[in-house]
Amino acid sequence: RLRLRLPPEPAGLPLVGHLHLFRKPLHRTLARLAARHGAVFLLRLGSRRVAVVVSSAPAAEECLGAHDVAFAGRPRLPSAGILSYGWSTMGTAAYGPYWRHVRRVAVTEILSAHRVRQFAGAHAREARAMARRLCRAASRQRHGDGAAAGRVRVELKSRLFELLMNTMMAMICDKTYYGGDDDEVSEEARWFREMVEETMALSGASTVWDFLPAALRWLDVGGVGRRLWRLREGRTRFLQGLIDDQRKEMEHDGDGDGSELPAAAARPRSMIGVLLSVQRQDPEECPDQLISSLCISSLEAGTDTSADTIEWAMSLLLNNPDVMRKARDEIDAFIGQPVRLLEADDLPKLQYLRCIIMETLRLYPPAPLLVPHESSSDCTVAGFHIPRGTMLLVNTFDIHRDPHVWDEPTSFIPERFEDGRSEGKMAIPFGMGRRKCPAENLGMQMVGLGLGTMIQCFEWERVGEELVDMTEGSGLTMPKKVPLEAFYQPRQPVRLLEASDLTKLQYLQCIIMETLRLYPPAPLLVPHEASTDCSVAGFHIPRGTMLLVNTFAIHRDPQVWHEPTSFILERFENGRSEGKMAIPFGMGRRKCPAENLGMQMVGLALGTMIQCFEWERVGEELVDMTEGSGLTMPKEVPLQAFYQPREPVSGLPESPARLAHRRRRQPLPLVVAAQTGAAHAHAAR
Ligand code: HEM
């Protein structure tokens, strides 16, 4: 009898057991019960037998380390049974050969390090699309109804949810459903959004429904059961549609019949695409049902967890502006010049950003009780007997704040994760053991890019003097109770060159002046004609004589100009060439009347091209500088160059589809580049 000592349990009620103690948020209630009853205690949950709650690192280590296999099962919650097709998703499946198979396919095919790197493009693209949406909103506010330029208020929770939904769907099927102009929402997108909303609504309602006695569930008072079934049907149709579309697309690309076209093979594939390729090799290994279930697992387990983490991290940073500044300095210093946006490859080098994410996950683990496990055999934890079939809740929230392990456990101190300083301490936001989250790398990449891009692109401020409310809400994951709102302002350099900048850009002016000295567009000015006799340099010039002034030669006079054929900008710096004759616009009465206009047009076009693109010669050789002939002085050989769009932090007008195209380097006649620059500037304005 002594050997089978069960863990202590609070006083319960008949029928409901301890369900009446379930105050929200649950992890806080369980932490309070642990303080009274110890780190391992039992609960009776309505019709279910028991749950053991574990709230200390050693006990968690015992359950998920020593007894990993025994606790590798999952309880069969009725709602999950409906939505996960009889517990057939990875997160709900019983421990056994089927789960092993699903997990192996996921880990090797869609969550491997290689695949996570491949998805990095989609992650960065969506993070930037969100940054662009915020920029557009800021610019709309600036230009609309006379609002003052500057900071804009934003409700971040929904933006982050959209970001993560888009990121997940981009990965799953190369489609996104949020963020377009609202009046352009497609039927498919509307349907998808409704499905997502119903899933969220039901995830709350089904928690209680799961623990009702079977008879009450059967009567389906409140209609939760019916809604679950309706949602399941909607999801099935939606996912099968995605799979069928992708299959058709692959067949069309020649990817479905074994005759792979190079273009199709080189295309980074979506999760569904990858899984369909596996299916083609071996239909039994990866049937459509498995593909659907992996998509559902990813959406359910990956979206809220990652979105909540970024929202908590942003809240912590708003309450700790010094940490925000340090993170931004790290990003700026690492990126250096020219400015470009954060990429997935940068993340491993941004140690401080990583520490911020780890510290956020310590304080606010998105799954504070992990996902319920269930024991498949009797075992002993902390000296207590735990019978087979017991549900296990591991209170990581409580474990991560254990004052015996963590100094100032409730304070936000990212430095505690610097240089492996917290190694050996139990921080398990992704769980541990066989059921550990299989997508830690993927999650860290999505969170890193989302959070990093927000820190890099915007200045953030709290909406008031008070600190951001950090109360936890309740749900399957751990959302913030009060959705985060903040002021933001796009950071510099965020705008494209404007005419008013030109006078301050001395170096750009020097470039233009030196170009006009070497290559005056009117090398002989425009012919003049003498209307009276006169004398020039002691010579008689009769009335009616045409006058050609060779500015080309004058500008290259070695008596006046040092190294006259060299391109030396400094000679125009600080008025150094004042008094020397540089007259690209002519002089006197017939002088070009539009010098200012010309300088502005050239300045804006050239400046925008320099600002927006990286330029390179098309070959090793220098650009041929021979002059052609004509009234003005064109280049004899039209200029071609390689260009690559730079990424000024924001204000970029492209759609995500065009973004993919932007990476390509291509030679193009400069005249096209000039149009591109102008279009760019126009669109941004
Ligand atoms: C910050 C991001 C994330 C966090 C903190 C997180 C955390 C967790 C945790 C705590 C568990 C339960 C572990 C346990 O029961 O012991 C879990 C399971 C799981 N996670 Fe994640 N997760 C994240 C992102 C993702 C993403 C992006 C995906 C998929 C694309 C994903 C897929 C899964 C799946 C399928 C399971 C169930 C594994 C199983 O039962 O075998 N997670 N995650």
Boltz pocket constraint, residues with backbone or C-beta under 6 A from the ligand:
constraints:
  - pocket:
      binder: B
      contacts: [[A, 90], [A, 91], [A, 92], [A, 103], [A, 297], [A, 298], [A, 299], [A, 301], [A, 302], [A, 303], [A, 305], [A, 306], [A, 309], [A, 361], [A, 365], [A, 366], [A, 367], [A, 370], [A, 371], [A, 372], [A, 373], [A, 428], [A, 429], [A, 430], [A, 431], [A, 432], [A, 434], [A, 435], [A, 436], [A, 437], [A, 438], [A, 439], [A, 440], [A, 442], [A, 443], [A, 444], [A, 447]]
      max_distance: 6.0
